[in-house]
Amino acid sequence: MSTDELPADVREAVRYLAENARLSGYFKWNEEAKLKADMMNVRRRWGRHRVSPDALKRECEAAGLDSEAVTRFSICSPRLRTVVS
């Protein structure tokens, strides 16, 4: 896997969140809470060895998340804060 490619489980999570944001019109607080919980409880999924911050940002944008949601996504984990830099 190249460093710019996201694992399938991370891509699926991003697409799930983007679809829910599209349906409700915004990135809901409970979806953000689920994301934070997953980042804390399944750290091996979100580590830099698997998730490139730039690739995550591109996937969020490609999935249709707005810039505010991408920012909130990056704030969820200190390891991914460079996503919005």
N, CA, C and O of each residue as an XYZ file, in Angstrom:
340
protein
N       0.850     -1.182      0.000
C       0.000      0.000      0.000
C       0.888      1.235      0.000
O       1.824      1.333      0.793
N       0.601      2.156     -0.870
C       1.364      3.401     -0.899
C       0.941      4.271      0.285
O      -0.117      4.071      0.881
N       1.791      5.231      0.603
C       1.481      6.097      1.747
C       0.307      7.021      1.463
O      -0.291      7.564      2.392
N      -0.035      7.206      0.184
C      -1.159      8.075     -0.170
C      -2.483      7.335     -0.241
O      -3.531      7.956     -0.419
N      -2.449      6.034     -0.106
C      -3.662      5.227     -0.214
C      -4.190      4.908      1.185
O      -3.425      4.544      2.078
N      -5.481      5.046      1.362
C      -6.088      4.728      2.653
C      -6.556      3.278      2.666
O      -6.994      2.758      1.640
N      -6.466      2.626      3.816
C      -7.014      1.276      3.941
C      -8.531      1.297      3.730
O      -9.187      2.316      3.951
N      -9.065      0.176      3.308
C     -10.497      0.080      2.989
C     -11.378      0.442      4.182
O     -12.406      1.095      4.005
N     -10.996      0.031      5.396
C     -11.847      0.318      6.554
C     -11.914      1.815      6.857
O     -12.954      2.314      7.288
N     -10.828      2.522      6.637
C     -10.824      3.970      6.861
C     -11.636      4.669      5.772
O     -12.413      5.577      6.067
N     -11.462      4.255      4.516
C     -12.264      4.821      3.422
C     -13.752      4.611      3.684
O     -14.563      5.512      3.467
N     -14.102      3.412      4.154
C     -15.506      3.109      4.443
C     -16.045      4.013      5.552
O     -17.172      4.499      5.462
N     -15.247      4.242      6.595
C     -15.672      5.111      7.697
C     -15.895      6.540      7.204
O     -16.881      7.178      7.573
N     -14.988      7.038      6.376
C     -15.119      8.399      5.841
C     -16.374      8.508      4.985
O     -17.128      9.473      5.104
N     -16.592      7.540      4.142
C     -17.772      7.572      3.267
C     -19.072      7.480      4.070
O     -20.060      8.134      3.737
N     -19.064      6.667      5.129
C     -20.234      6.556      6.008
C     -20.548      7.915      6.642
O     -21.697      8.358      6.641
N     -19.521      8.567      7.179
C     -19.715      9.869      7.812
C     -20.168     10.919      6.798
O     -21.022     11.752      7.102
N     -19.599     10.878      5.607
C     -19.987     11.838      4.569
C     -21.435     11.627      4.141
O     -22.168     12.592      3.927
N     -21.845     10.377      4.016
C     -23.232     10.093      3.628
C     -24.205     10.590      4.700
O     -25.232     11.190      4.383
N     -23.876     10.337      5.969
C     -24.740     10.819      7.053
C     -24.775     12.344      7.102
O     -25.824     12.933      7.364
N     -23.640     12.982      6.852
C     -23.608     14.451      6.825
C     -24.447     14.977      5.668
O     -25.140     15.985      5.810
N     -24.389     14.308      4.537
C     -25.180     14.733      3.384
C     -26.672     14.599      3.678
O     -27.454     15.489      3.344
N     -27.067     13.492      4.300
C     -28.486     13.261      4.585
C     -29.048     14.245      5.611
O     -30.186     14.696      5.487
N     -28.247     14.573      6.618
C     -28.735     15.483      7.659
C     -28.434     16.945      7.342
O     -29.012     17.842      7.955
N     -27.542     17.188      6.401
C     -27.193     18.555      6.039
C     -25.985     19.101      6.774
O     -25.523     20.203      6.476
N     -25.467     18.344      7.732
C     -24.284     18.779      8.477
C     -23.663     17.574      9.184
O     -24.268     16.504      9.260
N     -22.453     17.763      9.697
C     -21.717     16.723     10.428
C     -22.207     16.752     11.875
O     -21.816     17.624     12.651
N     -23.060     15.799     12.231
C     -23.735     15.807     13.530
C     -22.775     15.493     14.678
O     -21.770     14.804     14.500
N     -23.109     16.015     15.854
C     -22.266     15.835     17.033
C     -22.113     14.368     17.399
O     -21.036     13.953     17.828
N     -23.174     13.568     17.237
C     -23.062     12.166     17.630
C     -22.185     11.382     16.654
O     -21.549     10.404     17.048
N     -22.144     11.799     15.389
C     -21.241     11.149     14.435
C     -19.797     11.490     14.786
O     -18.910     10.642     14.683
N     -19.566     12.730     15.199
C     -18.232     13.121     15.647
C     -17.834     12.320     16.885
O     -16.683     11.901     17.008
N     -18.772     12.105     17.797
C     -18.495     11.322     19.003
C     -18.155      9.875     18.655
O     -17.262      9.284     19.262
N     -18.864      9.306     17.682
C     -18.554      7.938     17.241
C     -17.149      7.868     16.651
O     -16.405      6.921     16.905
N     -16.799      8.879     15.865
C     -15.467      8.922     15.267
C     -14.395      9.007     16.352
O     -13.407      8.273     16.309
N     -14.587      9.896     17.319
C     -13.629     10.030     18.418
C     -13.490      8.720     19.178
O     -12.378      8.309     19.510
N     -14.602      8.068     19.453
C     -14.566      6.792     20.172
C     -13.799      5.749     19.380
O     -13.004      4.997     19.946
N     -14.030      5.697     18.076
C     -13.318      4.728     17.251
C     -11.824      5.032     17.221
O     -11.005      4.115     17.278
N     -11.461      6.315     17.131
C     -10.044      6.683     17.118
C      -9.360      6.335     18.435
O      -8.173      6.009     18.453
N     -10.098      6.404     19.529
C      -9.516      6.069     20.829
C      -9.506      4.564     21.092
O      -8.555      4.039     21.671
N     -10.550      3.881     20.674
C     -10.680      2.456     20.978
C     -10.005      1.543     19.966
O      -9.642      0.415     20.299
N      -9.832      2.007     18.749
C      -9.214      1.187     17.700
C      -8.043      1.979     17.122
O      -8.031      2.322     15.939
N      -7.075      2.257     17.963
C      -5.950      3.115     17.572
C      -5.151      2.544     16.407
O      -4.597      3.296     15.605
N      -5.088      1.234     16.311
C      -4.310      0.635     15.220
C      -4.889      1.004     13.851
O      -4.161      1.019     12.858
N      -6.176      1.297     13.790
C      -6.811      1.683     12.526
C      -6.390      3.082     12.092
O      -6.252      3.341     10.897
N      -6.184      3.987     13.049
C      -5.988      5.401     12.739
C      -4.546      5.874     12.859
O      -4.286      7.067     12.700
N      -3.607      4.987     13.133
C      -2.207      5.380     13.290
C      -1.595      5.880     11.994
O      -2.050      5.534     10.904
N      -0.562      6.695     12.122
C       0.110      7.248     10.936
C       0.729      6.166     10.064
O       0.957      6.387      8.875
N       1.004      5.001     10.638
C       1.552      3.915      9.820
C       0.532      3.417      8.802
O       0.901      2.766      7.825
N      -0.750      3.718      9.020
C      -1.817      3.311      8.097
C      -2.487      4.485      7.407
O      -2.928      4.367      6.264
N      -2.567      5.623      8.096
C      -3.358      6.745      7.588
C      -2.466      7.965      7.388
O      -1.977      8.554      8.352
N      -2.265      8.331      6.146
C      -1.539      9.556      5.827
C      -2.508     10.729      5.996
O      -3.613     10.693      5.456
N      -2.113     11.759      6.733
C      -3.010     12.906      6.907
C      -3.469     13.523      5.584
O      -4.629     13.910      5.445
N      -2.568     13.613      4.625
C      -2.947     14.184      3.323
C      -3.946     13.297      2.598
O      -4.899     13.792      1.997
N      -3.729     11.984      2.653
C      -4.660     11.058      2.001
C      -6.031     11.118      2.673
O      -7.060     11.042      2.002
N      -6.041     11.254      3.995
C      -7.313     11.357      4.712
C      -8.052     12.634      4.310
O      -9.265     12.615      4.103
N      -7.325     13.727      4.203
C      -7.946     14.994      3.792
C      -8.538     14.866      2.394
O      -9.668     15.293      2.154
N      -7.780     14.278      1.471
C      -8.283     14.101      0.103
C      -9.518     13.211      0.078
O     -10.465     13.484     -0.658
N      -9.512     12.149      0.879
C     -10.670     11.242      0.920
C     -11.891     11.956      1.485
O     -13.000     11.788      0.976
N     -11.695     12.752      2.534
C     -12.810     13.516      3.117
C     -13.412     14.459      2.081
O     -14.632     14.548      1.947
N     -12.557     15.155      1.357
C     -13.040     16.090      0.340
C     -13.718     15.346     -0.805
O     -14.757     15.785     -1.298
N     -13.138     14.220     -1.234
C     -13.722     13.433     -2.325
C     -15.074     12.851     -1.924
O     -15.963     12.697     -2.761
N     -15.222     12.529     -0.642
C     -16.477     11.953     -0.158
C     -17.561     13.013      0.008
O     -18.731     12.684      0.199
N     -17.170     14.287     -0.066
C     -18.159     15.352      0.005
C     -18.256     16.056      1.341
O     -19.162     16.865      1.539
N     -17.344     15.772      2.272
C     -17.361     16.493      3.546
C     -16.878     17.920      3.315
O     -15.924     18.141      2.570
N     -17.529     18.881      3.947
C     -17.110     20.267      3.786
C     -15.873     20.551      4.632
O     -15.455     19.713      5.432
N     -15.294     21.728      4.454
C     -14.041     22.053      5.137
C     -14.199     22.056      6.656
O     -13.262     21.701      7.371
N     -15.369     22.449      7.160
C     -15.603     22.420      8.612
C     -15.549     20.988      9.134
O     -14.952     20.731     10.179
N     -16.163     20.064      8.421
C     -16.151     18.663      8.839
C     -14.742     18.088      8.771
O     -14.345     17.317      9.645
N     -13.985     18.457      7.740
C     -12.602     17.983      7.631
C     -11.799     18.495      8.816
O     -10.988     17.762      9.382
N     -12.018     19.746      9.194
C     -11.329     20.315     10.355
C     -11.720     19.565     11.622
O     -10.857     19.227     12.432
N     -13.002     19.304     11.800
C     -13.462     18.578     12.985
C     -12.916     17.161     12.987
O     -12.592     16.625     14.046
N     -12.810     16.553     11.824
C     -12.238     15.220     11.678
C     -10.808     15.221     12.200
O     -10.414     14.330     12.954
N     -10.035     16.224     11.797
C      -8.624     16.270     12.168
C      -8.433     16.571     13.645
O      -7.465     16.107     14.248
N      -9.335     17.336     14.236
C      -9.219     17.692     15.648
C      -9.494     16.486     16.543
O      -9.073     16.459     17.699
N     -10.188     15.508     16.020
C     -10.540     14.334     16.813
C      -9.321     13.573     17.312
O      -9.379     12.962     18.379
N      -8.238     13.595     16.581
C      -7.068     12.825     16.979
C      -5.809     13.668     16.851
O      -5.554     14.237     15.790
N      -5.017     13.756     17.919
C      -3.772     14.521     17.836
C      -2.841     13.983     16.756
O      -2.064     14.739     16.174
N      -2.914     12.699     16.488
C      -2.040     12.109     15.479
C      -2.400     12.565     14.078
O      -1.580     12.452     13.167
N      -3.601     13.077     13.886
C      -4.042     13.477     12.555
C      -4.228     14.984     12.429
O      -4.801     15.442     11.440
N      -3.772     15.752     13.378
C      -4.007     17.198     13.354
C      -3.377     17.886     12.157
O      -3.822     18.966     11.767
N      -2.363     17.295     11.571
C      -1.719     17.946     10.433
C      -2.578     17.882      9.183
O      -2.184     18.420      8.148
N      -3.736     17.244      9.245
C      -4.623     17.143      8.088
C      -4.985     18.513      7.550
O      -5.042     18.695      6.334
N      -5.227     19.470      8.410
C      -5.691     20.774      7.951
C      -4.572     21.798      7.842
O      -4.840     22.972      7.586
N      -3.352     21.391      8.027
C      -2.253     22.358      7.949
C      -1.912     22.703      6.522
O      -1.009     23.503      6.279
